[in-house]
Amino acid sequence: MSKIIIIEDSQKDQDFLANILKKAGHQVIAASDGQTGIFLCLEKRPDIAFLDVMMPDINGIEVLKWIREELPEIKVILCTGAGDGSLVDLAMRLGAQGYIVKPYDADQIFMSLQRIIGV
């Protein structure tokens, strides 16, 4: 299974994603802000990043840009609220492999994973 980092400032959303991914057998790392997420990406070298767009310190678009420059092998699934269509378009142009619209849904999570890693 994959090593996955969740970079999400909402503890509720972070816990929901982590529980689903762990039950599916994935190793999960979590960060509550972009700066910590970047540090953990460097330290842990995950295969996949679930990346929230709206975070207080470094937003998800900036983290995505950093990942593409420094660790381009990490596959990124953007996590966004409904109505963030222009941010999704930008993220896809910057190299995100997929996106999930909040509120999170287990089927949506697994479909996104299946598209990028064939799980």
ChimeraX commands (.cxc) that place a marker at each C-alpha (Angstrom):
marker #1 position 0.00,0.00,0.00 radius 0.5
marker #1 position 0.95,3.66,-0.26 radius 0.5
marker #1 position 2.43,6.18,2.15 radius 0.5
marker #1 position 0.02,9.12,2.15 radius 0.5
marker #1 position 0.29,12.56,3.72 radius 0.5
marker #1 position -2.83,14.54,4.55 radius 0.5
marker #1 position -2.20,18.29,4.73 radius 0.5
marker #1 position -5.48,19.63,6.10 radius 0.5
marker #1 position -6.12,22.33,8.71 radius 0.5
marker #1 position -9.54,20.99,9.77 radius 0.5
marker #1 position -8.98,18.31,12.41 radius 0.5
marker #1 position -12.39,16.77,11.66 radius 0.5
marker #1 position -11.61,16.46,7.94 radius 0.5
marker #1 position -8.08,15.25,8.66 radius 0.5
marker #1 position -9.38,12.52,10.99 radius 0.5
marker #1 position -12.05,11.42,8.48 radius 0.5
marker #1 position -9.53,11.06,5.66 radius 0.5
marker #1 position -6.97,9.34,7.88 radius 0.5
marker #1 position -9.45,6.77,9.19 radius 0.5
marker #1 position -10.63,5.82,5.70 radius 0.5
marker #1 position -7.12,5.55,4.32 radius 0.5
marker #1 position -5.80,3.55,7.29 radius 0.5
marker #1 position -8.71,1.10,7.05 radius 0.5
marker #1 position -7.73,0.56,3.41 radius 0.5
marker #1 position -4.22,-0.38,4.55 radius 0.5
marker #1 position -2.34,2.81,3.70 radius 0.5
marker #1 position 0.31,4.38,5.92 radius 0.5
marker #1 position -0.92,7.86,6.86 radius 0.5
marker #1 position 1.00,10.96,7.94 radius 0.5
marker #1 position -0.90,14.11,8.87 radius 0.5
marker #1 position -0.08,17.81,8.99 radius 0.5
marker #1 position -2.36,20.65,10.10 radius 0.5
marker #1 position -0.68,23.37,8.04 radius 0.5
marker #1 position 1.33,23.87,4.88 radius 0.5
marker #1 position 4.68,24.50,6.57 radius 0.5
marker #1 position 4.49,21.29,8.61 radius 0.5
marker #1 position 3.30,19.46,5.50 radius 0.5
marker #1 position 6.35,20.58,3.54 radius 0.5
marker #1 position 8.66,19.50,6.38 radius 0.5
marker #1 position 6.99,16.07,6.59 radius 0.5
marker #1 position 7.13,15.61,2.81 radius 0.5
marker #1 position 10.89,16.14,2.96 radius 0.5
marker #1 position 11.31,13.88,5.96 radius 0.5
marker #1 position 8.89,11.03,5.14 radius 0.5
marker #1 position 8.81,11.08,1.31 radius 0.5
marker #1 position 5.16,10.07,0.83 radius 0.5
marker #1 position 3.80,8.60,-2.40 radius 0.5
marker #1 position 0.61,10.69,-2.35 radius 0.5
marker #1 position -0.48,13.99,-0.81 radius 0.5
marker #1 position -4.08,14.93,-0.03 radius 0.5
marker #1 position -3.77,18.70,0.01 radius 0.5
marker #1 position -6.35,21.17,1.32 radius 0.5
marker #1 position -6.50,24.40,-0.68 radius 0.5
marker #1 position -7.45,26.88,2.03 radius 0.5
marker #1 position -5.01,26.86,4.96 radius 0.5
marker #1 position -3.96,29.73,7.20 radius 0.5
marker #1 position -0.18,29.81,6.72 radius 0.5
marker #1 position 0.82,28.48,3.32 radius 0.5
marker #1 position -2.13,27.71,1.07 radius 0.5
marker #1 position -2.48,24.48,-0.84 radius 0.5
marker #1 position -1.58,26.01,-4.19 radius 0.5
marker #1 position 1.77,27.17,-2.80 radius 0.5
marker #1 position 2.41,23.73,-1.26 radius 0.5
marker #1 position 1.55,22.11,-4.61 radius 0.5
marker #1 position 4.03,24.40,-6.40 radius 0.5
marker #1 position 6.69,23.45,-3.85 radius 0.5
marker #1 position 5.97,19.72,-4.25 radius 0.5
marker #1 position 6.21,19.98,-8.05 radius 0.5
marker #1 position 9.59,21.72,-7.79 radius 0.5
marker #1 position 11.19,19.74,-4.96 radius 0.5
marker #1 position 9.50,16.30,-4.91 radius 0.5
marker #1 position 7.77,15.87,-8.28 radius 0.5
marker #1 position 7.31,12.13,-7.73 radius 0.5
marker #1 position 4.59,12.80,-5.12 radius 0.5
marker #1 position 1.12,12.48,-6.60 radius 0.5
marker #1 position -1.24,15.22,-5.39 radius 0.5
marker #1 position -4.98,15.07,-4.82 radius 0.5
marker #1 position -6.37,18.53,-4.14 radius 0.5
marker #1 position -9.11,18.85,-1.50 radius 0.5
marker #1 position -11.40,21.82,-1.99 radius 0.5
marker #1 position -14.77,23.23,-1.09 radius 0.5
marker #1 position -17.54,23.51,-3.65 radius 0.5
marker #1 position -17.27,26.69,-5.66 radius 0.5
marker #1 position -13.47,26.64,-5.91 radius 0.5
marker #1 position -13.52,25.75,-9.61 radius 0.5
marker #1 position -10.88,28.27,-10.64 radius 0.5
marker #1 position -8.51,26.97,-7.94 radius 0.5
marker #1 position -9.09,23.40,-9.12 radius 0.5
marker #1 position -8.28,24.46,-12.71 radius 0.5
marker #1 position -5.11,26.18,-11.52 radius 0.5
marker #1 position -4.06,23.18,-9.43 radius 0.5
marker #1 position -4.56,20.80,-12.35 radius 0.5
marker #1 position -2.45,23.06,-14.59 radius 0.5
marker #1 position 0.24,23.07,-11.87 radius 0.5
marker #1 position 0.36,19.29,-11.82 radius 0.5
marker #1 position -2.22,17.94,-9.37 radius 0.5
marker #1 position -3.38,14.49,-10.46 radius 0.5
marker #1 position -6.90,14.82,-9.10 radius 0.5
marker #1 position -9.24,16.62,-6.75 radius 0.5
marker #1 position -11.95,15.92,-4.19 radius 0.5
marker #1 position -14.77,18.31,-3.34 radius 0.5
marker #1 position -15.67,18.67,0.34 radius 0.5
marker #1 position -17.48,17.39,2.30 radius 0.5
marker #1 position -15.42,14.22,1.97 radius 0.5
marker #1 position -17.04,11.01,0.85 radius 0.5
marker #1 position -15.36,7.59,1.09 radius 0.5
marker #1 position -16.32,6.62,-2.47 radius 0.5
marker #1 position -14.90,9.86,-3.82 radius 0.5
marker #1 position -11.63,9.25,-1.96 radius 0.5
marker #1 position -11.24,5.72,-3.32 radius 0.5
marker #1 position -12.13,6.78,-6.88 radius 0.5
marker #1 position -9.42,9.46,-6.74 radius 0.5
marker #1 position -6.87,6.96,-5.46 radius 0.5
marker #1 position -7.87,4.43,-8.10 radius 0.5
marker #1 position -7.36,6.99,-10.87 radius 0.5
marker #1 position -3.81,7.81,-9.82 radius 0.5
marker #1 position -2.44,4.53,-8.44 radius 0.5
marker #1 position -4.83,1.86,-9.64 radius 0.5
marker #1 position -5.90,0.72,-6.14 radius 0.5
marker link #1:1,2 radius 0.2
marker link #1:2,3 radius 0.2
marker link #1:3,4 radius 0.2
marker link #1:4,5 radius 0.2
marker link #1:5,6 radius 0.2
marker link #1:6,7 radius 0.2
marker link #1:7,8 radius 0.2
marker link #1:8,9 radius 0.2
marker link #1:9,10 radius 0.2
marker link #1:10,11 radius 0.2
marker link #1:11,12 radius 0.2
marker link #1:12,13 radius 0.2
marker link #1:13,14 radius 0.2
marker link #1:14,15 radius 0.2
marker link #1:15,16 radius 0.2
marker link #1:16,17 radius 0.2
marker link #1:17,18 radius 0.2
marker link #1:18,19 radius 0.2
marker link #1:19,20 radius 0.2
marker link #1:20,21 radius 0.2
marker link #1:21,22 radius 0.2
marker link #1:22,23 radius 0.2
marker link #1:23,24 radius 0.2
marker link #1:24,25 radius 0.2
marker link #1:25,26 radius 0.2
marker link #1:26,27 radius 0.2
marker link #1:27,28 radius 0.2
marker link #1:28,29 radius 0.2
marker link #1:29,30 radius 0.2
marker link #1:30,31 radius 0.2
marker link #1:31,32 radius 0.2
marker link #1:32,33 radius 0.2
marker link #1:33,34 radius 0.2
marker link #1:34,35 radius 0.2
marker link #1:35,36 radius 0.2
marker link #1:36,37 radius 0.2
marker link #1:37,38 radius 0.2
marker link #1:38,39 radius 0.2
marker link #1:39,40 radius 0.2
marker link #1:40,41 radius 0.2
marker link #1:41,42 radius 0.2
marker link #1:42,43 radius 0.2
marker link #1:43,44 radius 0.2
marker link #1:44,45 radius 0.2
marker link #1:45,46 radius 0.2
marker link #1:46,47 radius 0.2
marker link #1:47,48 radius 0.2
marker link #1:48,49 radius 0.2
marker link #1:49,50 radius 0.2
marker link #1:50,51 radius 0.2
marker link #1:51,52 radius 0.2
marker link #1:52,53 radius 0.2
marker link #1:53,54 radius 0.2
marker link #1:54,55 radius 0.2
marker link #1:55,56 radius 0.2
marker link #1:56,57 radius 0.2
marker link #1:57,58 radius 0.2
marker link #1:58,59 radius 0.2
marker link #1:59,60 radius 0.2
marker link #1:60,61 radius 0.2
marker link #1:61,62 radius 0.2
marker link #1:62,63 radius 0.2
marker link #1:63,64 radius 0.2
marker link #1:64,65 radius 0.2
marker link #1:65,66 radius 0.2
marker link #1:66,67 radius 0.2
marker link #1:67,68 radius 0.2
marker link #1:68,69 radius 0.2
marker link #1:69,70 radius 0.2
marker link #1:70,71 radius 0.2
marker link #1:71,72 radius 0.2
marker link #1:72,73 radius 0.2
marker link #1:73,74 radius 0.2
marker link #1:74,75 radius 0.2
marker link #1:75,76 radius 0.2
marker link #1:76,77 radius 0.2
marker link #1:77,78 radius 0.2
marker link #1:78,79 radius 0.2
marker link #1:79,80 radius 0.2
marker link #1:80,81 radius 0.2
marker link #1:81,82 radius 0.2
marker link #1:82,83 radius 0.2
marker link #1:83,84 radius 0.2
marker link #1:84,85 radius 0.2
marker link #1:85,86 radius 0.2
marker link #1:86,87 radius 0.2
marker link #1:87,88 radius 0.2
marker link #1:88,89 radius 0.2
marker link #1:89,90 radius 0.2
marker link #1:90,91 radius 0.2
marker link #1:91,92 radius 0.2
marker link #1:92,93 radius 0.2
marker link #1:93,94 radius 0.2
marker link #1:94,95 radius 0.2
marker link #1:95,96 radius 0.2
marker link #1:96,97 radius 0.2
marker link #1:97,98 radius 0.2
marker link #1:98,99 radius 0.2
marker link #1:99,100 radius 0.2
marker link #1:100,101 radius 0.2
marker link #1:101,102 radius 0.2
marker link #1:102,103 radius 0.2
marker link #1:103,104 radius 0.2
marker link #1:104,105 radius 0.2
marker link #1:105,106 radius 0.2
marker link #1:106,107 radius 0.2
marker link #1:107,108 radius 0.2
marker link #1:108,109 radius 0.2
marker link #1:109,110 radius 0.2
marker link #1:110,111 radius 0.2
marker link #1:111,112 radius 0.2
marker link #1:112,113 radius 0.2
marker link #1:113,114 radius 0.2
marker link #1:114,115 radius 0.2
marker link #1:115,116 radius 0.2
marker link #1:116,117 radius 0.2
marker link #1:117,118 radius 0.2
marker link #1:118,119 radius 0.2
view
